Amino acid sequence: MEKTKKQIPVEEGLFYQPSSPDEEPYLIGAKCKDCGLVTFPKTPVCPKCAKRDTMEEAHIRGKGKLDTFSIVQAALPGFKAPSIQAYINLDEGPRIWSLVTGM
């Protein structure tokens, strides 16, 4: 019997991790009802138009383009070296930092 690893989120409320293979994971962000800005992580106040109560939860599928990256030769405890760290411009608008894996 194959043992499956339990995935533990970095922080609650940032990601949706599906329980079924029919569903897709996504990032949990926010979109301003007034100006349309999409943020990740979600925020209660729009950083563009500075209005309160305009942010709605948005599901960000995580597809985008690599902006810049670095190959890091030293690692913090609990991480492996070398690692590839990158900024990614997501199709929905936000720019995120991520570890690049699975290459």
Wavefront OBJ file of the C-alpha trace (Angstrom):
o trace
v 0.000 0.000 0.000
v 1.408 3.390 -1.028
v 1.611 5.953 1.726
v 0.487 9.454 0.710
v 2.099 12.563 2.117
v -0.209 14.936 3.944
v 0.077 18.416 2.469
v 0.194 21.212 5.017
v -0.493 24.774 3.826
v 2.062 27.482 4.555
v -0.795 29.607 5.883
v -4.543 28.978 5.968
v -6.620 30.924 3.461
v -3.955 31.341 0.752
v -4.636 28.245 -1.355
v -7.461 25.896 -2.182
v -6.141 22.338 -2.252
v -8.766 20.041 -3.818
v -9.800 16.809 -2.176
v -10.783 15.251 -5.504
v -8.742 14.774 -8.710
v -11.641 16.322 -10.671
v -10.996 19.720 -9.056
v -8.115 22.116 -9.698
v -6.149 23.982 -7.030
v -6.132 27.781 -6.980
v -4.777 30.740 -5.059
v -7.282 32.721 -2.980
v -6.982 36.396 -3.809
v -9.280 39.402 -4.036
v -10.665 41.594 -6.820
v -11.805 45.205 -6.441
v -15.422 45.749 -7.544
v -14.597 49.375 -8.483
v -11.257 49.345 -10.323
v -10.835 45.604 -11.104
v -7.407 45.196 -9.468
v -6.664 41.587 -8.454
v -4.432 41.014 -5.420
v -2.734 38.040 -3.821
v -3.008 37.455 -0.983
v -6.454 38.920 -0.471
v -6.677 42.270 1.240
v -9.613 44.193 2.779
v -8.661 47.535 1.157
v -7.862 48.023 -2.525
v -4.223 49.166 -2.804
v -4.957 50.929 -6.120
v -8.084 52.998 -5.383
v -7.761 52.822 -1.547
v -11.457 52.057 -1.059
v -12.813 49.848 1.715
v -15.470 47.171 1.230
v -14.805 46.845 -2.510
v -12.706 43.653 -2.401
v -14.362 40.327 -3.296
v -12.718 36.912 -3.060
v -11.162 35.855 -6.373
v -9.881 32.447 -7.444
v -6.536 32.758 -9.204
v -5.634 29.734 -11.311
v -1.891 30.394 -11.101
v -1.023 30.511 -14.778
v 1.369 33.239 -15.831
v 4.768 34.155 -17.201
v 8.136 33.904 -15.515
v 9.478 37.422 -14.927
v 12.829 36.810 -13.271
v 14.525 34.007 -11.356
v 17.578 33.127 -9.307
v 19.319 29.837 -8.586
v 20.058 29.865 -4.867
v 23.003 27.742 -3.723
v 22.416 28.041 0.060
v 19.224 27.082 1.854
v 17.478 27.873 5.097
v 16.901 24.952 7.488
v 14.170 22.685 6.122
v 14.795 23.614 2.475
v 17.004 21.966 -0.130
v 19.792 23.635 -2.094
v 20.136 24.497 -4.833
v 16.661 25.898 -5.453
v 15.114 28.081 -8.126
v 13.249 31.107 -6.793
v 11.227 33.268 -9.155
v 8.820 36.145 -9.607
v 5.849 35.221 -11.781
v 3.384 37.647 -13.379
v 0.046 35.844 -13.149
v -2.486 36.141 -15.978
v -5.061 37.593 -13.546
v -2.697 40.444 -12.614
v -0.805 39.794 -9.356
v 2.940 39.225 -9.268
v 4.012 36.457 -6.887
v 7.245 34.960 -5.597
v 7.548 31.180 -5.777
v 9.904 28.260 -5.605
v 10.080 26.569 -9.013
v 9.868 22.764 -8.828
v 9.126 19.801 -11.057
v 11.508 20.636 -13.865
l 1 2 3 4 5 6 7 8 9 10 11 12 13 14 15 16 17 18 19 20 21 22 23 24 25 26 27 28 29 30 31 32 33 34 35 36 37 38 39 40 41 42 43 44 45 46 47 48 49 50 51 52 53 54 55 56 57 58 59 60 61 62 63 64 65 66 67 68 69 70 71 72 73 74 75 76 77 78 79 80 81 82 83 84 85 86 87 88 89 90 91 92 93 94 95 96 97 98 99 100 101 102 103
